[in-house]
């Protein structure tokens, strides 16, 4: 079950996927990129139009896991909980990386 946590890349709270959830999403993400490329080639459209013209299994799976729509294809690479560190005891935001020596938000040191 995803947990909501602050994403530094998105600058907002997003559903973070655990490793099992991420493993189920990763192949679907690659298939989605292929589907968009194919749609573009077949329809002669730009990338933004192709993304709107293709609903992929990745989007359906992400909604199934999180209850939210995929914000963008690019952002789906980032809500992986293992990419972030522990939650800061002071401000409750995750450290930017698992090895971060301090919280980038409030400065709390490990």
C-alpha positions in Angstrom: 0.0 0.0 0.0 1.5 3.3 -1.0 2.3 5.9 1.7 1.9 9.6 1.1 5.2 11.4 1.5 6.8 14.6 0.3 8.6 14.4 -3.1 11.4 16.8 -3.6 11.1 16.5 -7.4 7.4 17.1 -7.4 7.5 19.7 -4.6 4.4 18.1 -3.1 3.1 15.1 -1.2 2.6 12.1 -3.5 1.8 8.4 -3.0 5.2 6.6 -2.7 5.4 3.1 -4.0 7.2 0.4 -2.0 9.5 -2.0 -3.8 6.9 -4.6 -4.7 4.6 -2.0 -6.1 7.5 -0.4 -8.0 8.5 -3.8 -9.5 4.9 -4.3 -10.8 5.0 -0.7 -12.3 8.4 -0.7 -14.0 7.7 -3.0 -16.9 4.4 -1.2 -17.5 6.2 2.1 -17.6 8.5 0.8 -20.3 5.6 -0.6 -22.3 3.8 2.8 -22.0 6.8 4.6 -23.5 6.7 2.2 -26.4 2.9 2.6 -26.9 3.3 6.4 -27.0 6.1 6.2 -29.6 4.0 3.8 -31.7 1.0 6.2 -31.5 3.1 9.1 -32.6 4.5 7.2 -35.5 1.1 6.0 -36.6 -0.7 9.4 -36.2 2.1 11.8 -37.0 1.4 13.8 -33.8 3.6 15.5 -31.2 4.5 14.0 -27.9 1.8 15.9 -25.9 -0.9 14.7 -28.2 0.3 11.1 -28.2 0.3 11.0 -24.4 -3.3 12.2 -24.4 -4.2 9.7 -27.1 -2.9 6.6 -25.4 -4.3 5.1 -22.1 -1.8 2.5 -20.9 -1.8 -0.3 -18.5 0.7 1.7 -16.4 -1.8 4.4 -15.9 -4.5 1.9 -14.9 -2.1 0.1 -12.5 -0.9 3.4 -10.9 -4.5 4.4 -10.3 -5.3 1.0 -8.9 -2.4 1.2 -6.4 -2.7 4.9 -5.4 -6.2 6.0 -6.2 -4.8 9.0 -8.2 -4.1 9.6 -11.8 -0.5 9.6 -13.1 0.6 13.2 -12.9 2.9 12.9 -15.9 4.9 10.2 -17.5 8.1 11.8 -16.3 7.1 12.0 -12.7 6.2 8.3 -12.4 9.9 7.5 -12.1 10.2 9.3 -8.8 7.6 8.2 -6.3 9.7 5.1 -5.3 10.0 5.1 -1.5 13.5 3.4 -1.5 14.9 6.4 -3.4 14.4 8.6 -0.3 15.8 8.4 3.2 14.2 8.0 6.6 11.5 10.5 7.7 12.9 13.5 9.6 12.0 13.5 13.3 11.7 17.3 13.2 9.7 18.2 10.1 8.5 14.7 9.0 9.7 15.0 5.4 11.9 12.3 4.0 15.6 12.8 3.7 16.4 13.4 0.0 18.4 10.1 -0.2 18.9 7.1 1.9 22.5 8.3 2.7 21.7 12.0 3.3 23.4 13.2 6.5 20.8 15.9 7.2 17.3 17.0 6.3 17.3 19.4 3.4 14.0 20.9 4.6 14.9 21.9 8.2 18.6 21.0 8.6 18.1 18.3 11.2 21.3 16.2 11.3 21.3 12.4 11.5 
